[in-house]
Structure formats: structure tokens, C-alpha cells
Amino acid sequence: RRRTFFLKVGSGPPPGMLRKNVRLRKEFLYKRALEDKEATTLDKKRRLKEALEQNKTIPTDIRGSDATLREILDLDDETTQKRREMIDDEYAYVGTRDPKVLVTTSTDPSNRLLQFAKELRLLLPFSTRVNRGAYSVPDLVGMSKANDVTDIVVVYEHRGNPTGLLVSHMPFGPTAYFTLRDVVLRHDLPEKPPNMSESNPHLIFHNFQTKIGQRTMKILQALFPPAAQLSTRVMSFINKNDQIHVRHHNWKSISKKTGEEVVEGQEETPGDARSKSVSLAEVGPRFCLELWKIELGTLEQRNVKTEFELRAFINSASGTLA
């Protein structure tokens, strides 16, 4: 049975919650400022240490503060030598509690976009689809914060075809913008797909090696709860030339001797693993994602810091995600 949650539609956050969100946002920005200051100090300590070890001249920009840096450097241990990343505080509770995802569309959606949103809701456990109607973006964000929603997923279209997907993490961000390509719905697959399982899927992420790649993987991973141990459902996110190919499969083990399905969880004797093969059945939908922007804020905020943006002059020979 699908576990879901119910939104109190039409009820915005009370004034006390608005003040709380402002306070929490200020605390988060203060932590980010401390992170930038700590990063600068660590960089100076690293350069001073390299100069002392290699018997080179101390860089000119740290000569005035080298005495203080030497004292701090003598007190360093394994903990203080590493930079503490506070940028992932937004995802501090990922894996410890189940996500609550709100799925919606742009205004006045077509039938194809509505169908894609319905299938996207089935892909994401603990998600709820909300008809956009006359809701504005601030209304959606206020409704989400009042109901402890962890992520908002919005899909967009152009001339009846889904062309954009937005993922905004609540309550502080970040917000990732993706371009949708090659969307194939379940009824458009070459073969009739099996019934969609509602168990928590296993996740496969391939070729996300750079800092932006790891960041993108974290954003997508936060939409899913921890996988069920005996689940036969798998979601694959394969990065190829900065295009993330998303596939959804059910799998089962087939005995090579009898040709029958092997039930997972049964006790196995030595050699049983070699006598089994894996059969995959695509469930759908399938689509490709192309990241083009990450902003450090929620989707209703303006004038926020841009963490990454795909531009025309970026050298894509080496790849952004890998």
C-alpha cells in the first residue's frame, strides 16, 4: 500500500512560521559566511605549510599574518586540517527520515504533461501530486513549508511536450533546473510494461565524478527514501556527455537450470549465485535530464547566489558532471 501524505491545501504558513523561516534563513546564511571565512584561513595555512616544508619564500599576501597562522598551524590535528563542508547542511537528514515530495506542473498543462506528472508521482515514493490550478509559486512554497515538504518538483512543457524539470529543496534550497529530452511515457514503450512496483527502489548513479556531479547526485538522491532490502525495483541515472539518462526497471533472478524465478531472501548454497541470471523489464517512463543551473535558494526567491550555470563559453570537452 502506498504511503503518502496529505497537504492542507489553501492554508498558508502562519505569521509565527514566517518569522521562524526568516530566522532560520539568517542562521543558514551566517553558517555559509563562516564557511567562506574558514576556507580562506585553510588556504592560507596550506600555502604557509608548503612554503615552510619546501624552504621557499612566504607568499606576500600572508606575510603580515604568518605569525598568527604559525600558532594555529601548530595546533592542527586530523579534524582541523580538513575543511568542514556546510553546503550540505540542507541534506543533513537525508536517509534518516522519509522524504515528502510535492509534484506539480506549470499552469494550464496539456494532457501529456499531466500524464507525465502522474507517472513521475509513481516514480517517487512518499510523493503527492497537486493540480497547479491558480496557485502561484509563493502559494506552493508556503503550502510546502506548512506541511513539512522536503522537495518540490515542477515539470514544464512547450507545445505539449515536457521540456523542463525543476527540483527545489525545502526550506532553504538549493534549486536545480534541468532540461527534459526524449520523454517516453509508459504507454509509448515498445513493449507493454509490467505493473509499477511501489517499493522503495535501489538507486544507481554512474559517472558523477566532479564536484557539480556529486552535487547533482545529492539533489536527485534526496527525492528517494532508503531502498528496501528485498526490493526488485531499480532506478538508474547514467551520465553520458552531461546528459543524465533516467531508466526505471524491475528485475528478477532466473535459475539457469530450471528457468524459473528465484525468490530473493531464500538461503543459498555455494554455487547458487553462478547458476542464476538476471532478467530486466523496463517499467518506464524514460527520459533524459540536462542540468543547466543550480541556485542557492528556493524557487520563489530572487537575487540568490548561483552555484552553477551552463553558459555558452564553458569548455565542455571534459564534461561538467564527470
Helices and strands as residue ranges (DSSP letters): H 15-53, G 60-62, H 66-74, G 87-91, E 101-105, H 111-123, E 127-129, H 137-146, E 151-158, E 161-169, E 175-184, G 186-188, E 202-206, H 211-221, E 233-240, E 243-255, E 261-262, G 273-275, E 276-282, E 286-295, E 306-309
